[in-house]
Amino acid sequence: MEQDTLAPDVRYATLSEALKELIETPPSLRCDGETITFLQRVRSQVDYVISTSVADFDQWKEWGADGALTATAWIDTTCHVPKKEARAQLRRGKALCALPLVAQAWKNGDIGAAHVDALIRVKRPVTEETLARDEGILVDAARTMKFAEFASAVDYWEQLADQDGSDEAAEAKKAQRDVYLYPSPNGYLGEMRFDPIDGAIVVKEHKRIEEELFEADWAEAKERLGHDPRLDELARTPAQRRADAMVEMAVRSAAANMVQGRRPEPLFTVVVDYPTLFGRISQLEQGPVVAPGSLLSWLDTATFERIVFGPNKRAECSITSRFFTGATRRAIEVRDLQCQHEFCDRPAEECEIDHIVPYSQGGPTEQGNGQVLCGPHNRMRYERPPPDG
């Protein structure tokens, strides 16, 4: 009997049996890379089925028979799915009719719900025509890039497709900034919200102080124990150091003499390619894409770092030096942003700079021959394979 001729209840029973068999398979027999990849694709396909079903469910209003006022209210009550997720399922399902290539890629399991959400977010009347033209390019990016890289690509595309809108969106993000603390029985609780630039300034200083506290904790534990300590032997946990770093920021701010002293200039690094001198693309060192217009208010109050990429363009260390230092090192950090190993995204500031062509083989110490690698992946390059047998 052909699958298409089976009654729906029979097909669902078959699917249920297959899922039951999969669930009862010991995890040790489904933990290989091929199976994980297969299951992720199947999950994406199931998400596609759910969203398209929910969209039609909403359209045909079957939910009204039970007295529900909306499809999402019915799903929340009957399926115990949070309304936020039910709304997202409905939103995705409704949007797919205008995004045929996105729909097909999702149906095939090539992309997931997060990719669909990112593309729906940039679809509006002013970008509709350009999105129809570039949909295939963006879908290919979703298929082939890490998700963070894909999200940046979509942000870049949005800036080019709606230049005025991206500047307005940046201003709207800045207008939503907020910090609050309120007392509770367990101390003070709160939340912070910043636009990408303000956030980068706060994070950079907070992380710098946190690293100072870590070094102090490490030195104290080493002296106390008489050997290099384990992380769990330090006086403070990472969470405690983060909290103490925030307090230290406030203490140092209160101690600063704003009358006699000079107000420190904030530091944040923006990665800008050459066409940006005549175009739109700019990105914070930490990753977020920012509208060029959002930088204007900082021109008179922040320190701007200029780095020119390319061989022999900006180098403070000799090409025969053993280690990357100075502006050469900094240029590579800002260019690569993170560890260049395929399966790593550790930030460049926590990594090492390694020669692409090894120094021992005559590789020069210059931008074109340098790359960011974290400690483990740097060492992995030079590990000898185990002997045969």
C-alpha positions in Angstrom: 0.0 0.0 0.0 1.3 3.4 -0.9 2.1 5.8 1.9 -0.1 8.6 0.4 -3.2 6.3 0.5 -2.9 5.6 4.2 -5.5 7.2 6.5 -4.1 10.0 8.7 -4.5 8.0 11.9 -2.6 5.1 10.3 0.3 7.4 9.3 0.4 9.0 12.7 0.5 5.6 14.3 3.4 4.6 12.1 5.3 7.7 13.0 4.5 7.2 16.7 5.9 3.7 16.5 9.1 4.9 14.8 9.6 7.6 17.4 9.0 5.0 20.2 11.6 2.7 18.7 14.1 5.6 18.5 13.4 6.7 22.0 13.9 3.2 23.4 17.2 2.9 21.5 20.0 3.3 24.1 21.7 6.8 23.8 25.1 5.0 23.4 23.8 3.7 20.0 22.6 7.1 18.7 25.4 9.4 19.9 27.6 9.4 16.8 28.0 12.5 14.6 26.0 11.2 11.7 23.0 10.4 14.0 23.2 13.8 15.7 23.2 15.5 12.3 20.2 13.4 11.1 18.2 14.1 14.3 18.8 17.9 14.0 17.6 17.8 10.4 14.5 15.8 11.5 13.8 18.3 14.3 13.9 21.2 11.8 11.5 19.3 9.5 9.1 18.6 12.5 9.2 22.3 13.4 8.3 23.1 9.8 5.3 20.7 10.0 4.2 22.2 13.3 4.3 25.8 12.1 2.6 25.2 8.8 -0.1 23.1 10.6 -0.6 25.9 13.2 -1.0 28.5 10.4 -3.7 26.5 8.7 -5.3 25.7 12.1 -5.5 29.4 12.8 -6.9 30.1 9.3 -9.7 27.5 9.5 -10.6 28.6 13.1 -11.3 25.1 14.4 -10.1 26.3 17.8 -13.3 28.4 18.1 -15.5 25.3 18.5 -14.1 24.9 22.0 -14.7 28.5 22.9 -11.1 29.7 22.5 -10.7 33.2 21.2 -7.4 32.6 19.4 -5.4 29.7 18.1 -2.6 30.4 20.4 -4.9 30.4 23.4 -6.2 27.0 22.4 -2.6 25.6 21.9 -1.6 27.1 25.3 -4.5 25.4 27.1 -4.6 22.1 25.2 -1.0 21.4 24.4 0.6 23.3 27.4 2.9 25.2 25.0 3.8 28.7 26.2 1.8 31.4 24.3 5.1 33.0 23.3 6.2 29.8 21.5 2.7 29.3 20.0 2.7 32.8 18.6 6.2 32.2 17.1 4.9 29.0 15.5 2.0 30.9 14.0 4.1 33.8 12.9 6.6 31.5 11.1 3.8 29.5 9.4 2.1 32.7 8.1 5.3 34.2 6.8 6.4 31.2 4.7 3.9 31.9 1.9 6.0 35.0 1.0 9.3 33.2 1.4 9.2 30.2 -0.8 12.9 29.4 -0.8 13.0 29.7 3.0 10.0 27.4 3.3 11.7 24.8 1.0 15.0 24.9 2.9 13.2 24.5 6.2 11.0 21.7 4.8 14.2 19.9 3.8 15.7 20.3 7.2 18.6 22.5 5.8 17.8 25.4 8.1 16.0 25.7 11.4 13.4 27.8 13.2 16.0 30.3 14.4 17.1 31.0 10.8 13.5 31.5 9.8 13.0 34.0 12.6 16.1 35.9 11.6 14.8 36.3 8.0 11.2 37.1 9.0 12.6 39.9 11.2 14.0 41.8 8.3 10.9 41.3 6.1 8.9 44.5 5.9 7.5 46.7 3.1 10.6 48.7 2.5 12.8 45.5 2.2 10.2 43.2 0.5 11.4 43.7 -3.0 15.1 43.4 -2.1 14.4 40.3 0.0 12.6 38.6 -2.9 15.7 39.2 -5.0 18.2 38.1 -2.4 16.3 35.3 -0.7 18.4 32.6 -2.3 21.6 34.2 -1.2 20.5 34.5 2.4 19.2 30.9 2.4 22.6 29.7 1.1 24.2 31.6 3.9 21.9 30.0 6.4 22.8 26.5 5.1 26.6 27.0 5.1 27.5 29.4 7.9 27.6 29.1 11.7 24.5 30.7 13.1 26.3 33.7 14.6 28.0 34.4 11.2 24.7 34.0 9.4 23.0 36.5 11.8 25.7 39.0 11.2 25.3 38.5 7.4 21.5 39.2 7.8 22.3 42.4 9.8 24.6 43.5 7.1 22.0 42.8 4.4 19.4 44.7 6.4 21.7 47.8 6.6 22.1 47.8 2.8 18.4 47.1 2.1 17.1 49.8 4.5 19.7 52.3 5.3 17.4 54.8 7.0 15.6 52.1 8.9 18.8 50.7 10.3 19.9 54.0 11.7 16.4 54.5 13.2 16.5 51.1 14.7 19.8 51.9 16.3 18.4 55.0 17.9 15.4 53.0 19.1 17.7 50.5 20.8 19.6 53.3 22.5 16.3 54.8 23.6 15.4 51.6 25.4 18.5 51.5 27.6 17.7 50.8 31.2 19.4 49.7 34.4 17.5 49.0 37.6 18.2 47.4 41.0 15.6 46.7 43.6 15.9 45.3 47.2 14.6 41.8 47.9 14.8 39.4 50.9 17.9 37.9 49.2 19.7 41.2 48.4 19.4 43.4 45.3 18.1 42.0 42.0 18.0 43.8 38.7 18.5 43.9 35.0 20.6 45.9 32.5 19.7 46.8 28.9 22.2 48.6 26.6 22.5 49.3 22.9 25.5 47.5 21.3 28.0 50.3 21.7 27.1 51.3 25.3 27.1 47.6 26.2 30.5 47.0 24.7 32.0 49.8 26.8 30.5 48.4 30.0 31.4 44.8 29.2 35.0 45.7 28.3 35.7 47.5 31.6 33.7 44.9 33.7 35.7 42.1 32.1 39.0 43.9 32.7 38.3 44.2 36.4 37.0 40.7 36.6 40.3 39.5 35.2 42.2 41.5 37.8 40.2 39.8 40.5 40.9 36.3 39.0 44.6 37.0 39.0 44.4 38.1 42.6 42.4 35.0 43.5 44.9 32.7 41.7 47.9 34.3 43.4 46.3 34.0 46.8 45.4 30.3 46.3 48.8 29.5 45.0 50.5 31.0 48.0 48.0 29.3 50.3 48.3 25.8 48.7 51.9 25.9 47.6 51.0 24.8 44.0 49.0 26.0 41.0 45.4 25.8 42.2 42.4 24.2 40.5 39.5 26.6 39.6 37.4 25.1 42.4 40.2 25.9 44.9 40.0 29.7 44.3 38.4 31.9 47.0 35.6 33.1 44.7 33.4 31.4 42.1 33.1 33.0 38.6 29.7 34.3 39.5 31.1 35.9 42.7 33.9 37.6 40.8 31.5 39.0 38.2 29.4 40.5 41.0 32.5 41.8 42.9 33.8 43.3 39.6 30.5 45.3 39.3 30.9 46.6 42.8 34.5 47.5 42.1 33.5 49.5 39.1 31.2 51.5 41.4 33.9 52.0 44.0 36.4 53.2 41.4 33.9 55.5 39.9 33.2 57.1 43.3 36.9 57.5 44.0 37.6 59.2 40.7 38.4 62.9 41.0 36.3 64.4 38.2 37.5 68.0 39.0 41.2 67.6 38.9 41.4 64.4 36.9 40.6 63.9 33.2 37.5 61.9 32.4 38.6 58.6 30.9 37.6 58.1 27.3 35.6 55.0 26.6 37.2 52.3 24.4 35.4 50.1 22.0 36.7 48.6 18.7 34.7 48.8 15.5 35.6 46.6 12.5 35.0 48.5 9.3 36.0 47.2 5.8 37.2 49.5 3.0 33.9 49.9 1.2 32.4 51.3 4.4 34.3 54.5 3.7 31.7 54.9 1.1 29.1 52.4 2.3 27.4 51.0 5.4 29.1 48.1 7.0 30.5 48.3 10.5 30.7 45.8 13.3 31.8 45.9 17.0 34.8 43.8 17.9 32.6 41.7 20.1 30.4 40.8 17.0 27.2 42.9 16.9 26.6 44.8 13.7 26.0 48.5 14.3 24.6 51.2 12.0 27.3 53.7 11.1 25.1 56.6 12.2 25.1 55.3 15.8 28.9 56.0 16.0 28.4 59.8 15.4 27.7 60.7 19.0 30.9 59.1 20.1 33.3 60.9 17.7 34.2 63.6 20.3 34.2 61.5 23.4 35.7 58.1 22.6 39.1 56.8 21.5 39.1 55.4 18.0 41.6 52.7 17.0 42.7 52.7 13.4 43.9 49.4 12.0 44.7 48.8 8.3 44.6 45.2 7.2 47.0 43.8 4.6 50.6 42.7 4.3 53.2 45.3 5.5 50.5 47.9 6.1 50.8 48.3 9.8 53.5 46.4 11.7 55.3 47.2 14.9 57.2 43.9 15.1 59.8 42.6 12.7 58.7 39.9 10.3 61.5 37.8 11.7 60.3 38.2 15.3 59.4 34.9 17.0 56.1 36.3 18.5 53.4 38.6 17.2 53.3 41.8 19.3 52.1 45.4 19.1 49.9 46.6 16.3 50.5 43.5 14.2 49.0 41.3 17.0 46.2 43.7 17.5 45.3 43.9 13.8 45.1 40.1 13.6 42.9 40.0 16.7 40.5 42.5 15.3 40.5 40.9 11.9 39.8 37.3 13.1 37.7 38.2 16.2 37.7 34.6 17.4 39.6 31.3 17.2 39.8 30.2 13.6 39.3 26.5 14.3 36.0 25.4 12.6 34.5 24.2 15.9 35.5 27.0 18.2 34.3 30.6 18.8 36.5 31.6 21.8 37.1 35.5 21.6 40.4 36.6 20.2 41.3 38.4 23.4 41.4 35.0 25.1 43.5 33.3 22.4 47.0 33.2 21.0 48.4 34.4 17.6 49.9 31.5 15.7 51.9 31.4 12.4 50.0 29.9 9.5 53.2 28.8 7.9 55.2 27.8 11.0 58.0 30.1 12.2 60.3 27.0 12.2 59.7 26.7 8.5 60.5 30.3 7.7 57.0 31.7 8.1 57.1 35.5 8.5 55.6 37.3 11.5 53.2 39.5 9.6 49.4 39.9 9.3 49.0 37.7 6.3 50.7 34.8 8.1 49.0 35.1 11.5 45.8 33.7 12.8 43.9 33.6 16.1 43.8 30.2 17.8 42.9 29.3 21.3 45.5 27.5 23.4 44.0 23.9 22.9 43.6 24.3 19.1 47.0 25.9 18.8 48.6 23.0 20.5 46.5 20.6 18.5 48.2 21.7 15.3 51.5 20.4 16.5 50.4 17.2 18.2 52.0 14.2 16.6 49.5 11.5 15.5 49.7 8.2 17.4 51.9 5.6 15.9 50.4 2.9 13.8 49.4 -0.3 15.5 
